[in-house]
Amino acid sequence: MDWVNRRKRDTNIMFAVNYADGRTSYITVSPKGLEHGDQLVHSLARERQERGEIPTGEISTVKRVR
């Protein structure tokens, strides 16, 4: 019964959102959201800022971390 305690693997992709002032926050995006490439993640990060999900500030880079 070892299979009962297993958690489903998280298939989301993590990105580091780097700010101009040196701060970093993290977001995850489903693989379906990346069907057209990672270049859309910068826009997703700005949308999440507007919703208050990540801190405000000038985003300098967004990089995949896993």
C-alpha positions in Angstrom: 0.0 0.0 0.0 3.0 2.3 -0.5 1.3 3.9 -3.5 -1.4 5.4 -1.3 0.9 8.0 0.2 2.5 9.1 -3.1 1.8 12.7 -4.2 1.1 13.5 -7.9 4.2 15.0 -9.5 3.9 18.8 -10.0 4.3 19.3 -13.8 4.3 23.1 -13.6 7.4 25.0 -14.8 9.0 27.4 -12.3 10.3 30.8 -13.3 12.4 33.4 -11.4 11.1 36.9 -11.8 14.1 39.2 -11.3 13.5 42.9 -10.5 15.6 45.9 -11.4 16.3 46.6 -7.7 17.7 43.1 -7.1 14.7 41.3 -5.7 13.5 38.0 -7.0 10.1 36.3 -6.9 8.9 33.0 -8.3 5.9 32.0 -10.4 4.8 28.7 -11.9 3.2 28.2 -15.3 1.5 25.1 -16.6 3.1 23.5 -19.7 -0.1 24.3 -21.6 0.7 28.0 -21.0 4.1 27.6 -22.6 2.9 26.0 -25.9 4.1 29.1 -27.8 7.4 29.4 -25.9 8.9 31.0 -22.8 8.8 34.5 -24.2 5.2 34.9 -23.1 6.1 34.4 -19.4 7.3 38.0 -19.0 3.7 39.1 -19.9 2.3 36.6 -17.5 4.5 38.0 -14.8 3.2 41.5 -15.4 -0.4 40.2 -15.3 0.3 38.5 -12.0 1.7 41.8 -10.7 -1.5 43.6 -11.6 -3.5 41.0 -9.7 -1.3 41.4 -6.7 0.1 37.8 -6.9 3.7 39.0 -7.0 5.3 42.2 -5.8 5.2 45.3 -7.9 8.3 46.8 -9.5 10.3 46.9 -12.7 10.8 43.4 -14.0 14.3 43.1 -15.5 14.3 39.4 -16.5 12.2 36.2 -16.2 14.2 32.9 -16.4 13.2 29.3 -16.2 14.5 27.6 -13.1 13.2 24.1 -13.5 
